[in-house]
Amino acid sequence: QPVLTQPPSSSASPGESARLTCTLPSDINVGSYNIYWYQQKPGSPPRYLLYYYSDSDKGQGSGVPSRFSGSKDASANTGILLISGLQSEDEADYYCMIWPSNAVVFGGGTKLTVL
Amino acid sequence: QVQLVESGGGVVQPGGSLRLSCAASGFTFSSYGMHWVRQAPGKGLEWVAFIRYDGSNKYYADSVKGRFTISRDNSKNTLYLQMNSLRAEDTAVYYCAKDLGPPFAIWGQGTMVTVSS
């Protein structure tokens, strides 16, 4: 089963933007898949944030602020979660996910610290 | 409201067995595929298994293939995970999650499984 690579940690200050990445293996084309993003805070199950396929095919989770958005960098074979106007409550672990065929794959997660 | 409630976790010795249950409510359970996902203490999410809405197809992570069995009873709105030949590395919180609408938008609170002698 493939591996999605996420940086273990990231940090930014309140009001700034955070750009979290999810790199797919070279044999899986990011352009062919929905990239899903989830947020998890300690002691709670993950929360669905959004999915991104293209600018014309994307979706926001119920109640998820618009300052959370997705994109792709095809040249880097990477999915991106952008969080703008960071707030202290955004401090959490973030996971990406794809579902290539008969197996779901989660990234290893990025711990976002809001300084 | 849409709800998933896991049960059946506990402490089991290596090589032992355990059956987890996930009771669903607030949606038409028989219309949706369902997943099990686990999270070892301090670690990330690991997908475990998926079952189609009618039970016709089941998929497993390589790490549990041949040891775990996912099943469902649509008449009882309940998802199951039979876990055999348990190992220390199976120690985790086990979550059930609803597929589609979108995938993993609905999670249970999880049930803890500890494999230890």
Interface residues (C-beta under 8 A of the other chain):
Chain A: Q1 Y36 Y38 Q40 P45 P46 Y48 Y51 G59 G61 S62 D93 Y95 M97 W99 N102 A103 V104 V105 F106 G107 G108 G109
Chain B: H35 V37 G44 L45 E46 W47 F50 Y59 A61 D62 Y95 P102 P103 F104 A105 W107 G108 Q109 G110
